[in-house]
Amino acid sequence: MGAGGLRLELCPSCERSDLLISGASNIDEHLLTPAWTVVGRECGRGGHMRAAGSRWRVALEQSEEIDFALYVRDVLGIRGAHDHHLPPVVPAPTKRPKAAADEAAAETWTSWWSHLLQTRRPGHSATAEDRRTPPDFTVGLQNGFAEWQQERNRRNAQDVPTRELLSNLPSIVAEAGTLLGRPNLDFTLVLTEMPVAAPVWVETSSDHILISRAALQDPEGVRRRILSVIQRL
């Protein structure tokens, strides 16, 4: 399974929050699916560097690996895994094997999940371990996952809450700089969107956050949380 997914980035160098879509053709700009890459508009100041010296990067992404792991957890009925008590995925999987997973599978899933979270962190250095395949008990689940993805994307097509968050990022970072007394901030923060059934915000590390699509429906709540995180970075 590849590292594909929706990755949204906004360059703070720009005076405006216009977005460019690259890496795909025949794109409906109102429908962002996991195949597209969205980046901030390049300006003439050197990528992410402000003229005043501020350098920051906030990415909002969808990870196919994260989605698949959560799908596997629910399809196999894995219990006892250390999954941050995340609720079930939405939509609920319709295809389930007859036999549920055992305790050994739960332990293996937990190890896999922890590894996936580590690879999402901004400062992670890629290793050969990153190329390991999902556990053996996931074999045969890919087709069902592909169908689940299509249904999830269909449901999300009419709702793109990420646009409002992205457009608000420069003002959120500016507010954090004012509160800290340091207008020239330098940090990286990654938010990984999860397809789970309730508002969820989990800080897996100081610079990586798991956020549910349901949580993105509350822009003001997300703004307050991101502001708090930036102040601690």
N, C-alpha and C positions, 0 to 999 in steps of 0.2 A: 504494500500500500504506500503510495507516494506521500509527499509532504504538502500536497495541495490544500488550498483553503482560502477563505476570504481574508485578506489582510488590508486593513485600512490605516493609512498613515497621513499625518498632516505636518507639513513643513512650517515651522514657526518663523522662517525667514520672510515669508510672504506677508504683505500688508492685508491680503484678503484670504478668505478660506475657500477659494475655488478649488475644485478637485479635477484631476485628470484621471482617466481610466486607461490603463495600458495592459498589454498582454492578451488582448482578445479583440475580435472584430464583430461587427453586427451587434453592438451592445445597446440594449435599452437602458438608458442612464437611470431610469426609475426603478430598475430591477437589478439588484446586486446579488448575484448568486455566488456560491463558493468557488467558482472558476475564475472570478475576476480579481485583479490586483488594482487597488486604488491608492494613489500616492498624492502628496501635496504638490501643488504647482511649483515648479522650479522658478527661482528668480535669479538675479544676477549677483547674489551675495555669497555664493558658495554653499549651496545645499541647505543644511540645517543651521547655519551660523547666522545669528543676528549681527547687524552692524555694531550694536552696542556690546556684543560679546556673549550674549545668551545662547546656550546650545542645549536643546532638549528634544526628546522624541517620545511620542506616545503612540502606540500601535494598538488597534482593536482588531482582533483576528478571530477567524473560525479555524479550528484544527480538525482535519478529517480523522486523525489518529485519536484525539480526545473524544470526538463524537462516537467513533467505532468502539472504543473501550467502554463508554457508558452504555451503548447499545448492547454490547456483549454482556455486561453486568446484568442488565434487565432481562434480556432474552434467556439467559441461563439461570436466572434466579439466584445469582451469587449473593450470599449473605455473610456478614462478618468481615467484609473487606473494609480496609481503611480508605474510605472514599469521601471524607469530609462530610458525611451524612447528606450527600446530595440526593435530592428527590428523583423520582423516575423521569426518564426522557419523555419528550412529547414530539410527535404523537406516540402513543403507546405501541410498541411492536406487536404485530399480529401473528408473526410466525415464530413459534417456539418449539425447541426440541422436546421429545418426550421425557428425557432424563434431565433432572436439574444437576447443577454443578455440586461437587463435594467440597470439603474443607480445604483439601489440597489445591483445588482450582481457585478458591478464594484467596489463598496465600499467593499463588502465582499471579493472579489478577492484581493484587495489591502491589506486588513488585513491579509489574508492568506499568500500572498507573503512576506509581512514584517516579519511575524512569521517564515517563512521558511528561510529567510536570516539570522535571528537571530540565528537559530539553527545550521547554518553552521559555525559560528564563533568558533575559536579554544578554547576560554575560556568559551564557553557556558555550563552551568550546566543543565543537563536534568531535566525536570519537568513533571508533569502529563499533562500539556498543550501541550507538545510536541507530545503526543499520539493522539491528536485530529484528526479526519478524515477530508478529504477535504470537501469543501462546498457541500450542497445538490445538487446544480445545475450541479455538475460534474458526478452525477449518470448516468450511461448509456454511458459514454465516455471512459471507460477503455478499451473496446475491440478495439475501433478505435485507442486508444493510443498505444496499444500493436502492432497493425499492423504498425503504424507509426514508432515505435521503430525499428521494424525489417527492414524496408526500410532504416531508418537512419543508422543503423549498417551495412547494406549491402553496402551503399555508402561509409562509412568510412573505410571499411575493407582494402582497398588498400592504405590507407594514415594514418600513425601513427606519427604525428609530435611531440607527447609527448616524444618520446624516445630521440630526440635531446635535448629538454629542460632539461630532467632529467639528461642526461649525462653532461650538462653544469653547473648544479647547484653548485657543489663544487667550480668551478672557479669563478662563480658570487659572491658567499658568500665570498670567499677569497679576491676578488677585493674590495667588500664593506668594509671588515675589514681593508684593507690597506688604503682606502680613509678616514675611520673614525679614523684610528690610534688605532684601537682596534681589534687585530686579533682573540681574543676569544669572538665570538658573541653568544648571547643567545636570541633566538626569535622563534616564531612559525608563519607561514604564510600559509594560505589555498587559493588555486585558484580553483574556481568551473567553470568547462567548460560548456558553454551553446551552444545549437544547433541553433544559429540564423544566419541570412543571411548576415552579414557584420562583418568586424573587430571591435570588441567591447572590451573595457577594462573599467570596472567600479569598483572603490574602494568603497565598501559599508561600510567599516570600516578600521581602520589602519592595521588590520591583515586578512582581507578577501576581495578577489577580484573575480568579475565575469569576465570571459574571454571567448570569442567565439573561436570556432575551426578555424574560418577564421583568427583570430589574431595570433593563434599559427603557422600559415603558414609563419610568419615573425619572425624567431628566434632572429635576431639581435634586432628588435624592442622590443620583449618580454624581452630580456636580459637587455636592457636599463631601461625598466620600473621596472622590479624586483629589479635591482640595486638601483634605486631611492627609492623604497618602503623600502628596507632593511635599507638604510641609515637613514630613518625616524623612524624606529621601536625602 
